[in-house]
């Protein structure tokens, strides 16, 4: 199994554990996420591209894996995802640049480059 898929399984596992052990806090957090994502001004693809950039800037491999997958599912192309990552590098510098590594790992997992 790929490191990216491992990260996604870890997201699911920690969410399941938090729902079991801290249901009120987890319900509140997930409820906030749902409300924030319901906004009408930005479409889901654009929101997920923003999340990709934020995940790279935050240097969160779990977030990168999750939001690259979601961006691809929402119709984002490879170049859009990479450009979102570069926007994080613009704002966050060298550390964000290195987190383009897990971004490419996730992108290759969910939207492989066509063979030439």
N, C-alpha and C positions, 0 to 999 in steps of 0.2 A: 504494500500500500504506500502511496506517495506521502511525503511530508504534509502536503496540502490537505489531502483527505484526512490524515491524522489530526490536523488542526481543526478541521470541521467537526470531526467526531468529538474532539475535546470541547468544542463550543456546546455541542448537544449534551455531553455528559455533565458539564458544569451547570448548565441551565437546569437539567433534570434534578441534580443534587440540590441546587439552590431552591427550586420549586418545592422540593420535599422538606428541606431543613429550614428554609426562611421564606415561606409562602407569601407573607404579606409584603415584605420588601421586594421580592421578585415580581410579584403581581403588579406592584406600583411601578417598578422600573419598566417592565415590559409594556404596561399600559401607557406610560409616557412615550416609549418608542413608537407604539402604534399611533398615538395621537399626533406626534411630530411628523410621522410619515404620511398622514392623511391629508396634509396641506394640498391645496389645489393649484398653486402657482407654478410649481415645478413638476415635471413628469418623473416617473420612477427611474428611468434611465439616467436622467440628469442628477437626481438625488443620489443614486448609487455611485456615479462618477465623483461627486463631491465626497461621498463616504470613502471611496478609494483614496483620494488625495489626503483626507484626514487620517486614514489608517496608516498610510506611509509616513506622514508627518509625526504621528504618535508612536511609530515604530512598533506596531502591534501586528505580529505575524498572523494571529487568529483573525483579527479584523480584516487584514488584507485578504486572506483566503476567503472569508465569508463575503466581503463586499465585491471582490472581483467576480466570484461566482454569481452573485446577485446582479451585478452590472451586465454580465454576459447574458444572463437569463432575461434581463430587461431590454436586450437588443444592442448593447454597446459593442462596438468593434474593438479590435486589438489596438489600433492607433488612438482611439479615444481613451482607453484604459491607460495606455502608456503616457499620453499627454496629461491625464489627471495626476498620475504619479509624478511627472515632471513639475507640475504646479506645486506639489509638496516640496520638491527639492528647491524650487525657487524661493519658497518661504522659509524653509527649514535647513537648507544647506547640506553639507557633507553627510551627516548622519542619515538624513532622509534619502540621499543618493544611494547609500548602501542598502537601504530597504527596498530599492527597486529589485533586488535579488529575489526576495519572496514574492514580490509582485509578478515577476516573470514566471516564477514557479507556478503560481496560481493561474496566471493567464495561459501558460502552456497546458495546464491541466484541463481548463474549461473551454479554451478556444485555441487549439493548436494551430501553428502556422501551417499553411498548405505546403505540401511537398513540391519541390520544383523539379 
